[in-house]
């Protein structure tokens, strides 16, 4: 079994992420590329079958999980995190390939 958690290249705001990574010294643009699940699955089709794939992430994904992007102080992050995690949970019902910044996939070896 293979578990995958990756930034989603098919996310409609991916170009902003790429631009940010070029400017920000904390990210290595050459090694921090998002990956399209569909393209990756196509490359691995002879070795794995897709068991499950879920897309997700909204404001909490950026301001809690990726808070370094916005340089949020830990004290402030601790204050808003519970609410934004709840918002992300609600928004997960509307997630999809084009509107979600990440995906989680489970593949099974053939």
Secondary structure, DSSP 8 states (H G I E B T S, - for coil): -EEEEEEBTTSTTHHHHHHHHHH-TTS-GGG---B-HHHHHHHTTTTEEEEEEEEE--HHIIIIITGGGGT--HHHHHHHHHHHHHHHHHHGGG--TTT-SEEEEEEEE-
